[in-house]
Amino acid sequence: MGTVKTKSGEYKIQLELVQKENNPPVWLFSSETLKLVPRIYEEIDVPWIEQQMPAAMTEIRFAGQPLYRWVLAVLMFPLALLVGWLITGLLSMLLRKPLQDRFDEPILQKLKQAKKPLRLAFAAGALYVYSRSVFSLLGQLFWQFVASTMAAVGLVWLAIHLIDAGSRMIEERRPEAANAVVRLTATLLKTLAVVIGLVVIFYYSAGINLTAVVAGLGVGGIAVAFAAQKTIENFFGGVFLVWDKPIRLGDYCKAGEHAGTVEHIGLRSTQIRTLARTVVSIPNGQLSSVSVENFTLRDRFLFKHTLNLRYETTADQLRFVLAGIRELLYRHPKVDSPTARIRFVAFGPSSLDLEIFAYVLETAQEPFLAVQEDLLLRIMDLVESSGSGFAFPSQTLYMARDGGLDAEKGRSASAIVDRWRQEGELPFPDHRRVRVSQLEGTLDYPPEGSVMKEKDAGKKE
């Protein structure tokens, strides 16, 4: 059934199937194997150090063990810790300079915390070697279990410190929006390290069969899963948020009825700071099941407005306004000219309706508002220069004296449109492509005299 290895060779362990009288047959150790027991015991159970001890240290016994073994057991831990401290100190001296050249101070502080688990791991190795040369076979089994447990604890402890240092280093080199992914990954890795350490201690060191434990955990896990259904849902919701990245730290988004800036993505919930400066914590399970609109990821802004002009506006005045605004959209450097359009779309209840549609080449809110303001002011100037005006809603009773439309400006606008018609340059339904290419980006923006204009000139210099 096996062999025992000693310095003098290998000895076979044999069994014999024996049946006495009418009893069932049983397996017993063979007589040849039993004869070898004293010889094997002398070779593997009596350590060499016992032969060097005085008779009093070997003959006096406590709890069945010689006195010298108790003395060595007391000295074992201090000696093992001293060995671990010396090896760790030497290793630290050798690695100090390379680490200082490679990492900054916060990461070095994290790495310095790894000295304690390293000392424990090296002490466990010294304890293992020490026990094999001092104790008998049974004593070696006990102290080897202690040493392997210490080594497993030390290595798991060391892994946790190294994961912390690695996550800190990655956070410094990656964008802030990736911090949630890094922290979640670090937490999962530390949990995995602890689980592996427990498996090593219970299964490989203590020899405990984990099959029954795993089966029991499976049954209990079903009960826990039902009891903690929401917690598990939020956990996996957080994992999917980090994995799919619909939102990131610092993004401005709208989730359900809540809108604000994402400040934290945790394993249970996500925190959003609203425009009212309050913080809303949304469970990850709920967040992963609703539509999330991320405004930060937009590549441009939509500029869409409807102009309501008075019914007194003539057709030529309307053509003048349409052509002028269309030219404005083509010329403006912040407007995506292929998407720009303005059309006379409807006769409203109290107005002639013109729809403006274009995309502004900005990705942030503040620059877009500045461009939109500039466009709206220029459109007001164009409407005024045409001699027309904006309509009042029909629901409003307008009691003021109506000065009417500016006849001179109306005649001027009609003359310009008539000249376009005679020269064959009437820009309807649109400008010629050659004319569009000539107009694109030619408008002075920011306008002359603005603060932004001066800043742009300073940057060019």
Buried (B, 14 or more C-beta within 10 A) or exposed (E): EEEBEBEEEEBEBBEEEEEEEEEEEEEEEBEEBEEBEEEBEEBBBEBEEBEEBEEEBBEEEEEEBBBBBBEBBEEBBEBBBEBBBEBBEEEBEEEEEEEEEEBEEEBBEBBBBBBBBBBBBBBBBBBBEBBBEBBBEEBBEEBBBBBBBBBBBBBBBBBBBBBBBBBBBBBEEEEEBBBBBBBBBBBEBBEEBBEBBEBBBBBEBEEEEEEEEEEEEEEEEEEEEEEEEEBBBBBEBBBBBBEEBBBBBEBBBBBBEBBBBBEBBBBBBBBBBEEEEEEBEBBBBBBBEEEBBBBBBBEBBEBEBEBBBBEBBBEBBBBBBBBBBBBBBBBBBBBBBEBBBBEBEEEBEBBBBBBBBBBBBBBEEEBBEBBBEBBBEBBEEBBEBBBBBEBBEEEEEEEEEEEEBBEEBBEBBBEBBEEBEEEEEBBEEEBEEEBBEEBBEEBEBBEEEBEEBEEEEEEEE
